[in-house]
Amino acid sequence: MPPAPSRSAPADWLLVGLGNPGPAYAWSPHNIGFMVVSALGDRWGFSRPAARYRGLMSRGSAVVGQQPESGAPLRADVALLEPQTFMNDAGSSVGPARGELRVPVEHVIVVHDEIDLPFGEIRTRLGGGLAGHNGLKSVRAALGSADFQRVRVGVGRPPSTDPELVAAYVLGRFRQPREEVRALVEAAALATEQLLAGQLLK
């Protein structure tokens, strides 16, 4: 495996998982971004994250597939970031990280929970609306653009539009069995890897 690049050298991609710090939120729908990024770090053999940019960051050369003609490994220099600022202020971690690593906005991938998708459904897209997600709003403000890549991980929603009930749902523990949550994390990690591979092959 090639050595990890210097943490302050330019990176090709910045992959951000959104969530809230602390054990109280560790198994909550709002923290699915953290869970997916952690799974990707394990999948790619990255070192343990270190405190940086008001978050936890690890970095390395990720193999995300194969070149279609030669079969050679398809690699990307990726920085993984879990902002430790709480969701509503995630941009204060993402903005400085993107700036110092000199990552183009369209090479920022944000993995986040999506209550408007059924549990288990995953969609990817570039830009678009923010659907009232405060973490995405903070990232957009820090980047000065909404034109970053998204991995929207469906966590479902409670049978209510009451803001307090919705907040309790996303900040509380998953209602689904642990094996279903783990399967969702793995599926979202794979979708993120496929998104990155597709971008590299353009």
JOFENRA-V298026 format. One record per backbone hydrogen bond with DSSP energy under -1.0 kcal/mol. NH is the residue of the N-H (numbers start at 1). CO is the residue of the C=O. If there is no record, write none. Layout:
# JOFENRA-V298026
NH_CO + NH_CO
This chain:
# JOFENRA-V298026
9_6 + 11_101 + 12_77 + 13_77 + 14_107 + 15_79 + 16_109 + 17_81 + 18_111 + 25_22 + 26_23 + 28_25 + 30_170 + 31_28 + 32_29 + 34_18 + 35_31 + 36_32 + 37_33 + 38_34 + 39_35 + 40_36 + 41_37 + 42_38 + 43_39 + 44_40 + 46_41 + 50_57 + 52_55 + 55_52 + 56_82 + 57_50 + 58_80 + 60_78 + 62_76 + 64_74 + 67_72 + 71_67 + 74_65 + 76_62 + 78_60 + 79_13 + 80_58 + 81_15 + 82_56 + 84_54 + 89_86 + 90_87 + 92_89 + 93_90 + 94_90 + 95_91 + 97_93 + 98_94 + 99_95 + 100_96 + 101_97 + 103_98 + 107_104 + 108_105 + 109_14 + 110_149 + 111_16 + 112_151 + 114_153 + 117_114 + 120_154 + 121_118 + 123_152 + 125_150 + 127_148 + 133_130 + 137_133 + 138_134 + 139_135 + 140_136 + 141_137 + 142_138 + 143_139 + 144_140 + 148_146 + 149_108 + 150_125 + 151_110 + 152_123 + 153_112 + 154_121 + 155_114 + 156_117 + 160_158 + 166_162 + 167_163 + 168_164 + 169_165 + 170_166 + 171_167 + 172_168 + 174_27 + 181_177 + 182_178 + 183_179 + 184_180 + 185_181 + 186_182 + 187_183 + 188_184 + 189_185 + 190_186 + 191_187 + 192_188 + 193_189 + 194_190 + 195_191 + 196_192 + 197_193 + 198_194 + 199_195 + 200_196 + 201_197
